[in-house]
């Protein structure tokens, strides 16, 4: 798993480190289906937001995601810093992303934080 602030070079780092190309990347967005089958799952935080907006069971979706992607590199924007949003949905998103990162980290062989393009191994 690779996490860090927006625009810090997480995807470029992952592609270089694992010798992959853009064809190996699933880019999360508004689709609430569980993303499965690519070597890199990019911006999982966007998928989590889509689940919350659809009032889906985020814990079950995360379990299916984790079970369906045991070897995937998961990339997530760290949204835990800064001002806590007033919006209820965005506050819930922030909470669920944090809990999801904790869960995925427990099951990850390696966890990297990227800051200013510099990787730091957390686990």
N, C-alpha and C positions, 0 to 999 in steps of 0.2 A: 504494500500500500504506500502511496505517495500523497502527501498532503502539504498544503501551504497556501499562502495568500494568492489572490488572483494575479495573473500576469507575472509569475515568478519563474516560469520556465519548466513547470512540472512535466508537460507532455514532451517537450523537446528532450528533456533529461531521460524520460522513460524510453522514448524511441531510440536514442543513442545507446543507452545502457543495455537494452535487450536486443539491439539489432533489428528493430521492427520498422515497419513503414506505416503510413497513414491508412492503408488498407486494413491494418490490424486493429484499428481503433473503432470502438462504438462510442459515439458522442451522445450523451444523455440530453434529453430535452423534455418536452411536454408529454411524451409517450409514457403511460403508466405500466406497460408490459415489462416484465422482468427482463433486463438486458442480459442475454446469455450468448456465448459463443465466440467472442472476440478476445484477443490477447490482452487488450487494454480497454478498460471501461472508464471513460473520461467524464469528469464532472458529475460524479454520482450525486452530488448535492442538488443538481437540477432535477434528477429523477425523483429524489426524496420530496422536493417541493411539489412536483406534479402529483405524487401520491397523496400528499397532504391536501392539496386543492381538490382532489377527487374523493376525499374522505375515505381513502383505502386503508387497509390494515398494514401499517408500515412495518411492524415487527414481523408479520408473516411474509411480506414481500421481501424484506431483508434476509430472512431465513432462506427463502427460495433462491434469492440472488446468490447468497453465500454458497449454498449447496450446488448451484448450477455453474459456478465459476471458481472452482477450487484452485486453479492455476493462474487466474487472470491478475493483471496488475490493475489495481483500483486507484484512480486519481480523484482527489476531492479538494475543492476549495475550502480553506479554513475560514468559516464564517463566525467563529466564536469571539473574535476581537471587535473592539469598537463599541458603539452605543447599542444598548438593547433596544430593538424596534418596538414602537408603540403598537403596531399592527399585530393582532392576535395570531394570524396565520404565520407571519414572519417570525414571531417569537417561538411558536411551536416548531417551525422549520429549524430554527437555530438549535433548539433543544434536541430534536430528533436527529439532526446531523451529528451533533456531539455524541449522543448515545450510539448512533450507528458506527461512527468512527471507533469508539471504544470497543464495540462488539467485533467489528472487522479486524481491529488490531489484535485482539485476543487470538484470532484464527489465522493471522498472517505470519509467514515465516520472517518477514522483514518489514519494517515501517521506516519510511524516510520522510523527513520534513525538509522542504525546499524553501529557502529564504534568500532573496536576491540572487537566485540562480545557484546557490551553494547548497548541496545536499548534506544533511546531517542524519546519521543513522540513529533512530530512536529505539528500535528493537532489532 
